[in-house]
Amino acid sequence: MSKSRGYILPGAIVLGLLLHGWCGYLAWLAPYLIFVILLLNFVAVDLRKLRIKAMNYWLVFFQAVVSIGGYFAIKWLSADETEAQGVLIGVLCPVASSVVVVASMLGADRTTTTAHTIIGNLMVAIVAPLYFSFIGLHQDLSFGNSFLMILGKISPVIALPFFVALALQVFRPSVSDFLSRYKGWSFYLWAICLLLTLGQTIDFIYLHGRGNEGTILALGISSVIVCAFHFAFGKWLGAKYGDRVAGGQLLGQKNTAMGIWMANTYLNPLSSVFLAFYSISQNLFNSWQLWEKGRNGV
């Protein structure tokens, strides 16, 4: 499986270009795939023994505050609502479910990274409906109705896997152990989800990109800047708590498939281009980090 990882992103991009129409029709599968991916990752660890550290809280605080701050800053600087939404979802997007594998290979503490996949996703399940209630496609509804509607759609995808996994570990440990044997499947499910969400974004660009070239370019440039800032700031914060690698990966490595799905569902779908470019940037940087670590023999 390790040899195939390097081909997943370029393969998803190529197939997304070729099959973008089909991906648009099948994009409804994404939330179900995300649910299963998170469930398989959560049952693989003993959730009752995890301990949340101060760095985890600072990271989710950063995402919650900088995402909305970045949104209003971009609106003030450029008055481009789509670019502002791209920055919002790019910063708020939860940590990748594969972060434990990559961060551990780079030398991060597994307990810290595993704990953050939980707290990071739960934070997004609460904060995203709050922001989407006054930003995006549902501003015509009252704040309360919009928040509850979006919370009802996002929480089953992001938060419910955690509570299901916890219930299984407490009341049905045999079922939890059985599911944990298939945690490796989450990688392939992520690849399918990435294909569908990237393909959906490519399909939207194909249909509506003409006339929006400037916005697409701005989203691409800003995604590279935000990606670099995430890794740099995360490493700086992580160094303060004795785990520079974990800090960088937990802030910089995003679940772009989930972010693209949320952008396509609740925001201007063109804003998902930000995360499509971000996915390329983070994978290139992670590949370089792994290559450097292997070259130095550490």
Buried (B, 14 or more C-beta within 10 A) or exposed (E): EEEEBEEBBEBBBEBBBEBBEBBBEBBEBBBEBBBBBBBBBBBBBEBEEBEEBEBBEBBBEBBBEBBBEBBEEBBEEEEBBBBBBBBBBBBBBBBBBBBBBBBBBBEBBEBBBBBBBBBBBBBBBBBBBBBBBEBBBBEEBEEEEBBBBBBEBBBBBBBBBBEBBBEBBEEEEEEBEEBBEEBEEBBEBBBBBBBBBBBBBBBBBEEEBEEBEEBBEBBBEBBBEBBBBBBEBBBEBBEEBEBBBBBBBBBBBBBBBBBBBBBBBBBBBBBBBBBBBBBBBBBEBBBEBBEEBEEEEE
